[in-house]
């Protein structure tokens, strides 16, 4: 009989029912949009973490792949500029890749820690379902 309880406990632990984000009520969804412009592919990814329908944080990842033409260089410079601006405001930023023909950056916004100006600039909603609807209307596919 004790073995049955031990096996059940082990199953719950292995499935993450007691630990991890799901066990603590946090869930995440990722919204992605891909655009082709001037010989490059621009991929925008927005990962939204929420608890009780309130957004906890949003991680935005932008990636450009393609020939290093003026559009590529312009987007890269724009991302670098944004990276520097956000870093000065206490946002976690990261250059993921900086290779020939590929550039990728990410910005991590914790909604409880950012200013209202940043929320307005990036059009962040407080409620998770409203943010998902907004991204889907903008052409993002959310999973």
N, C-alpha and C positions, 0 to 999 in steps of 0.2 A: 504494500500500500504506500509506503514511504517513497518507493521508487517512482510511482506514478506522479506524486506531487513534485518530486525533484525533476522529472522529465518535463512536466508542465511549466515549472519555474524556468528551466533552461530554454524552453521554446519562447516564452515571453521575453526573456533577456535577448535571445538571438534575433527576434523580430523587431526589437527596439521599442517595445511597448512601455518600458520604464525609463528609457534613456533616449537622448538625442532630441532633435527638433520636434519631430512628430509627437513624441511622448510628452513634451512640455507644452504642446499647443501651437507651436510655430509651424507654418507651412510656407513654401516658396513656389513661385511660378516664374517662368522665363518667357519674355516676349521678344520675338526676333523679327527683324525686317531687313531685307536685302535689296539693294538698289544697284543698277548698272549705270555708270556715267563715264563717258569719255575714255573707254578702255580700261576702267577700273571697276572693282566690285566693292561696294561699301556695305558692311554688315553692322547693324546696330542691334545690340542685345541689352535688354533691361530685365534684371532679376529682382523681383519684388518679394521681400520677406514680410510676413504679417502674423499677427496674433490677435484673435478676437475681432477680425475685420479692420484692425488698425495697422497701418503700414509701420513697420519697424525700421527697415532700411531698403534702399534701392541701389543696386550696383549697375552702373551703365558701362558697357564695354563697346568701344568703337574700333572696327578693324577695316583697313583698306588694303586691297591686294590688286596688283596690276602693274602696268608699265609706269615708270616714274616720269609722267608728263606734268604739265603745269597744274592740272586738276589734282593729281596725287600730291604734289608739293604744297599746293594751297591748303588741302585738307590736313596734311601733316602739320603744317605751321599753325593752323587753326587749333588743332588738338594740343599742340605744345603750349600755345598761348593759354588755352583753357586749363591745361594741367597746372601751369604756374599760378594762374589766378586762384584756382581752387585750393592749391597747396597752401597759399597764404591765408586762406580762410579756415584752415584746420580740417579740410576734407582729405580722406585717404585717397591718394592717387598712385597710379602705377603704369609704367611703360612696360607692356607685356612683351612686345617684339618690335625691333627696329632693324629690319633686314632690307636688303635690296628688293624692292617690289612688294614689301609687306610692312605695315605699321599698325600697331594695336595698342590702345590705352584703356584704362578703366578708372572710374571715379566711384567711390563708395560714400553714399549719403545716408547718415543716420538721422531720420526725420526729427527725432527729439532734440538733436543737437545743432540743427542748422537754422539759419536766420529765415525770417519770412521773405526777405528779398530773394534768397536762393530758391525757396519753395515756389515763389511766383515765377522766377526766371525759367526754372525747369518744369513748371506747371505740374507740381506734385500735389496730389489730393491727399487728404488725411485718411480717407476710407479706401480700403483695398479694392472693393468691387468697383468703385468709381474710377480708380486708376486703370484697372484692367479694361473697362469699357472704353476709356479714353484712348488707350494704346490700340485696341482693336479697331476703333474708328479711324485711327491714323494709318491702318494697314499692317500692323504688327500681328504675327501669329503667336498666340500665347499657349504654352503647354505647362 
